Amino acid sequence: MAIGHQSFYQTALTSGITSGDLVIPLDTVPTPSEGFLVIESTVEAKREIIYYTSKDATTVTCPSGAGNGRGYDVLQQYLTYRVQQ
């Protein structure tokens, strides 16, 4: 499956996530079924790029196991942040 892209996509987390969470709750999910999202912290060093492989009406899901979709930079805990694709 090709990784999708959605221009000007922005949403927000609907609840906090921790470094172990693979299901990411969002206000509005992106259109592509698979892709990358940036969880944007106000501190550049805390920004996290995630890879998701599926979605439903309110969440995107990162793959589990070694090499999962969390942690391309550093695993973080987020309470509420803007999310962009």
N, C-alpha and C positions, 0 to 999 in steps of 0.2 A: 504494500500500500504506500502511496506517495504521501509525504508529509505536506500538510496543507498550510495555507497562509491566509490571514484575514487582515486586510489593511485597517488601520485606525481602531483596532479592537482594544477596549478597556473595560474593566469590570472591577469588582472588589471582592475580597474574601468575605463570606457571610459569617464565619466564625474563626477563631484562632486555630492555628495548626502548630504542631511540634515537629522536631526533626525526624521523627519516625513515621509521620503520617504520609500515606500514599494516596489517599482520597482527599482531594482539595475542593472545599465547598466554595462556590462562586455565585455572585449575584446573577450573572448572565454567562452561560457557557459559550465558548467560541464555536464558529460554524464547522471548521475541520474536525474530523473524527480523531485525528492524530496530529501532534505538533509540539512545539516548544512554547512556553510562556515564561515571562520574566516577572518574578515577585519583586516589586520595587520598594526598597527601603529608602528612607531619606539619607542613609549612610551607604555610599557606593560599595564599600567593602562587604556589606551585608546583603547585597542583591543576590538573588538566587535564580538561576535558569533551571526550569524543570522541563522534563519530557513527559508527555502524557500519551497513552496508547488507546484510551477509550473515554467516553463521556456518557452522562445521562442528562436529565433535565436540569440538575443543580450542581453537578460535580464533574471534575475530570479525574482520571485515575492514572497514576504513575505505575510502571511495571515493578514487580517485587523482585527480591533476590539481589545477588551481586550485580552491580551495574544498573541499579534501578534509576528511575528518572529524577530522583532528588539528589542534589549535591554536586552539580557540575562545578560549583564554586565552593561554597561551604554550607553545611546544613544549618538552618536557622529556625528559630521559633518566631512566629508572626502572630500578632493579635488581629490587626486589620491593616491591610496595605492594598494599594492599587496594583492591579495585575494587567500586563500588556502582552500582546503577541507581536 
